[in-house]
Amino acid sequence: MPDLALLLPLLAALSLIGAFAGVVGGLLGVGGGIVLVPAFFYAFGQLGYGGDQLMQVGVATSMATIVVTSLRSVSAHNRRGAVDWTVLKTWGPTLVIAAAVGTFVAGQVSSLTLQAVFGALAGLAGLWMAFGRDHWRLGTAMPGQPTRSALAAAVGLFSAMMGIGGGTFGVPLMTLYGLPIHRAVATASGFGVLIAVPSVLGFLLLPVTNAPPWTIGAVNLPAFLVVIGTTLLTTPLGVRLAHSMNPRPLKRAFALFLTLVALNMLRKVLGW
């Protein structure tokens, strides 16, 4: 039985993390994983857990939460008829295979390597949120083969390695090819399911040393349960805020926050 003096601060920290991720996700339309992975990493580290696989625990646990939140999200969007099932069906097989490959790679590399991957790609996502423009286009329709498979493979691979759903990369990518933003957000929620399920199955089989209490494979159960509970409670609050205020300044503020988190992770990678 873990020491309550360690377990209780862990649960308190995870409750705050989940609440924040829910508000930000509802307010700005970003996936919770982009918040949860660095938060898990820093929270577990501050509580004395470390080793070469700490980042894997953060990535895997984030993916477990995405299974639940993405299923709930795609179901809600589908009731409104917003999901583009043609995109999901054509991109789906490659996303699943790429996610499985990304999970295998994440299990083989060091925590430091995953930190570098997350820091670099999260930094790019932050810059996109800050400076991307709605009118930018790569095409007027979703691409065919072989571009489609190449893009789906990149989204699935890097999302699995980062512990995020498909929204961070999928939404801007689909809008760049002319898909309306509301349809891109709805369809990307389906990306999250296709990426997260094979990833979690793989991470459950990954042995981890010096893991936090009650971790199966690389998935930490207390973190998963607490974060899911608080995220589902606070996401509607974020949605209400999004409809009652201008989200653009807040989006830019979050882009700055995300970029600083990414730079801090890269700083640690470089040993500064």
Secondary structure, 3 states (H helix, E strand, C coil): CCCHHHHHHHHHHHHHHHHHHHHHHHHHCCCCHHHHHHHHHHHHHHCCCCCCCHHHHHHHHHHHHHHHHHHHHHHHHHHCCCCCHHHHHHHHHHHHHHHHHHHHHHHHCCHHHHHHHHHHHHHHHHHHHHHCCCCCCCCCCCCCCCHHHHHHHHHHHHHHHHCCCCHHHHHHHHHHCCCCHHHHHHHHHHHHHHHHHHHHHHHCCCCCCCCCCCEECCEEHHHHHHHHHHHHHHHHHHHHHHHHCCHHHHHHHHHHHHHHHHHHHHHHHCCC
